[in-house]
Amino acid sequence: MAVARMLKVRVIGHNGMLDETVRLIQRAGVVEVTIHELPLDEVAALEPDQERLNELEEKIARVSFVRDFLGRFRRPENSFSTFISEKAHLSLDEFERLAEVSVAGLCTECDTMAERLGVIDRERTRLAHLVHDLAPWESLRLQISQWQGTEHVTLFTGTVPLSASEGIRQTLRETVTDVSVAEVGESAQRQAWVVMAHKDSLEDVTSTLTLTEFIEVSFPGLADYPAEERSRAIARIAELEAEQAEIEDRARELADGGEYLRTVALVQSLLSQLDAEEIRSGFAGTERTFVISGWIPEDHRENLVTMLASVGTDVDLTFEEAARDEPVPVTLRNPALLRPFEVLTDLYGRPRYGGIDPTPLLAGFFFLFFGMCIGDVGYGLMLGLAAWLIKHRLDVAPGVQKFMDLLMFGSVAAMLVGIATRSYFALSAEALPAFLRYTPLIDPLDEVMTLLIVSVALGVVHVSLGVITSAYQRWRAGDIAGALSEDLTTIALFIAVGLAVAFPATIGWLLPAAIGLAVLFKGRILERLFIDRSPVQALVGVGKGLLGLYGMVGYASDFLSYTRLAALGLASLLVGDTMNRLAALTSEIPFGVGLLAAVLILVVGHTFNVVIALLGAFVHPTRLQFVEFFSKFYEGGGRPFAPLALRTKSVVLHPVKGESEGGVRS
């Protein structure tokens, strides 16, 4: 149950082999590089190639832009691309050679297309506004260049609100005698006006219109009739849209022709190279040699030796044990059947190096708890099928695949509990085929109290395992007295309470005896009397023992927390039964309408129930692990092992024939 054993590794070699060594270490993906520390004056930190870093960062920015641009036009093959990003499939060799292929032409073409699309969008927006603004002026047979008036007549063009037009006209007539208003057209609740007045009345007209809702309108740069200018704008918009469609077709051709996936993979390849350059700041060396220090899981030691065999004697490897207080990274090593449950451990946090990996302890309980929360064969089949399809039919990340494995285990648990409780899509016994009308181990609806007792009993076992694990940790750390007084005494009291409740007539006396021993040991009274030889401290210990006994009251609430398992299982069953009853009622509607409605209710209702039950089946058992179980013994805080590896967030790498898959990181 311990985490994987780690070794310190040191790689020393000639500077001429540095690039190849870093490439091979990154490809192996089993070494976490650390800042090198050697008590030698002649060994100094290596400086990364800043020019190379700048070059890579610039190229990453350009290729990332191309990837994002082509991604807008990519038509993915699967129907779930909105939720799951498409990935490029390559071999390790193809992935490493990607950066050698020039994409300068593609970058230039995409830059040009993106820039032109931006210009088209801005121009089309401007023309669309112009078309809208010219609409109420179309009927005006006066060229826009002539909207300046004549030698003796001043001309104003503008719009007024329809609701206020009559009032503004009346105000003008009362203020100015030599004025004429022509109504041209209407648009968006406003009326287009041409106001003509004698030049001698210019000041009066201007001041009057300023005090109203009149908004002056002009079209700088236009000279022809409004209708002709509007027709030209509409024609130009059509030309721009045709040009845009042509550019988008070309972008779509590039994206669907493989350039999009190539840029997706190239970004990851360039990021991997950037990692390999930046990590050199942690290296040390002299004028002719380099030194790389790091951590490696012991079971990957031979992998690294094999990977670096190609550089021959120019590189030397040394391994040594970790010192007691070193900040060692943590990686988990569990059998294949337990690895999906590492998802739960990682949610809480990795254990400290040298501590206990709780995954094997929680796996069986989570499996059972999850099954109890869903508890139906049909629902388990639906969940398992969905998880299998997501894992095997979609390009999901390794972490998502691991989570799908966890859900598939949960689906098996749900089916096993469903068989034990005779629950098949929550159908009643009368609705089941004859071969499924067996007597269930527990009937949840008729034996609710039994189900609650089973849930609490599981809680007692689960919490007790946490306390026993705590005792084991104390014992291993040398705190034997603490293990005995704090943890083993608690377990003894649990047993005594259980026996006294089960057999009150015969061994009821066991409970007060156990309580007395608990006070004795939790207060460490014997230790105070016979080792410290302090009667006063022994008396104080009585109080401490009683306080420790009172602290155990919290265990009762812990045990009762497990009743949520029965509640969730019953809720899932009752909702499913309700859907079945609704479907049965609607099926009686004639002309086939009822049958269609019943099918719809069953499909939508049971799917909804599975989704809701899944949320509860994951959240609540996880809470029981973290709050009721982990709180008894587990402390996270371990630093996850983060090796130098290839970036493959959007890439699926296939190993070269005859070679194991290299290290990857998302």
C-alpha positions, 0 to 999 in steps of 0.5 A: 500500500506504499507509494512507488519507491523513488531514486535520485538519478544523476546523468553526467556526460560530454556537452556534445551529447547534451541535446541527444541526452535531453531528447532521449530523457524526454522521450522516456518520460520517467525523470523529473528534473530538479535544480542541480546542487553540487558542492563544487566551485567549478560546477555552475548552472547551465544557461538555456539558449535564449535565442533558441527560446525566443525563436521557439516562442515566436514559432509557437505563437504563429503556429497556434494562430494558424491552428486556431484560425483553421479550427474555425473552419474544421469539419470534425468527423465525430458528432461530439467535437463540441465537447471533446477536442479532436486529436492528431494520431502520430507515431513517436518518430513522426511527432519528433520530426514535425518541427523539421517540416517548414510551415512558413508558407501555410502561416503566410497564407493563413495570415493573409486570409485572416487579415483579408477576412478582417477587412471584409468584415469591417467593410461589410459592417460599414456598408450595412450601416450605410444601406440602413441609413440611406433607406429613408432617402431612396426616393429623394431625386437630388444628388448627395453632392447637391445637399449643400443648398444654393446661393440664396437657399440653405438646405438641411437634411436630417431625421426627426421622430415620427411622433414629434414631426408635426410638433417640430414642423409647427415650431418651425412655421411659428419661428421662421416664415421662409421655410419649407419641409419635404418629407422624404421617407421613413425608417425605424420610427424616424422620418427623413426631412429636407428643410429649405430656408432662405439664407436670411433665416439661417440663424433662426432655422438653426437655433430652432432645430437645435432645440428639437429632436432633429438630427442632421444627416450627411453622407461624406464621400458620396455624391450620386443619388441616394438610391444609386449609392444604396444600390452600389453599397448592396452590390459591394456587400454581395461582392464582399460576401462572395470573396469571403465565401471563397476565402472560407472555402480555401480555409476549409479545404486546408483544415479538412485536408490535414493542415489543421491536425498537423498544426495541432500536433506541431504546437504540441511538438514545439511546446515539447521542444520549449520544455526541453530548452527551459529545463536546462536552467536546472542543469549544471556543468563545466566547460566540457560536461553537463550534469542532470539531476532528478527523480525516477521511479525505481521500476523505471530505472531499466527503461532509462538505462535502455533509452540512454544506451544509444549514447554509449559511454559518453553519458554516465548514470548513477542512482541513489536512495533518497535522504530522509527529509528530501522533498521526494515527488510521489507517484502511485503504483497499483494493479490494473484493477485498482488504477481507476480508483486512483482518480479518487485519491488524486481528487483529495491529494497525493499521499506524502512520500513513504506514506500509505497509498489509500487507493487499495483501501478505498477501492472496494468500499467505493465500488460497493457504495456506488453500486448501492446508490444506483442499485439497478441492473438496467441503469448499470448497463446504460452507464457501463455502455455509455462509459465504454463508448466514450472511452473507445469511440472518442479521442478522450484524454488519458485522465478521462479514460481512467475516469470512464474505467471507474464508471465501468466498475461502478456500473458492474457494482450497480448491476450486482446490487440490482441483482441482489435487490431484484431491480431491473429498470425499477420494474415491479415483480409482476412486470418482470419475466418469470425467470426474474421473479426470484426472491431478492436478498433485500427488497428495498421498498419492503425492508427499508429498516434492513437497508438502513441497518446494512448501510450503518453496518458498512459505515462501522466497518469503513470507519473502523478500517480508517482507525486501524490504518491510523494505528498501523501508521502510528505503530510503524512510526514508533508511536506504539503507545499512541496506537494503543491508547488512541486507536486500538482502544477505540476499536475495542470499544466499538467491539464491546458496544456491538457485543453488548447490544447484540447480547445484553443479557449475557455480556451486558457487563462488557460495555462498562468494563470497556468504557473504563478501560477506554478512559484508562488508556486514553488518559494514559493513567498507567503510564503516569503512575508506573513510568512518570510516577506522578499521582497528580498527572494520573488524576489529570489523566482521568479527565483526559480519558473522559474527554477522549471518551466524549470525543468518540461521540462524533463516531456516531454521526459518522456511522449515521452518515452512511444512511445516505447510501440507502436514501440514494438507492431508494430515491433512484428506485422510486423515481424509476418506478414513477416513470414506469407508472406514468408510462403505463398510464399514458399507454392507454391513450388510443390511436398509438399516441399513448404508446409513443408517449409511453416510450418517450417517458421511459427513454427520457425519464430513465435517462434523466434518472441515470444521470441524476443517480450518477451524480449522487453515486459519485459525490456522496460515496466520495464524500464518505471516503474523504470526510468519514474515512480519510479523516481518521488517518490520511494526510495528503500534501504529496507532490505529484511526480512530474517528469520531463515528457512529450506534450500530448494534450491534443495528440495520440502517440503510437509507439514505434514497432518494437518499442514501448510508448514514450513518456507523455504529459498533457 
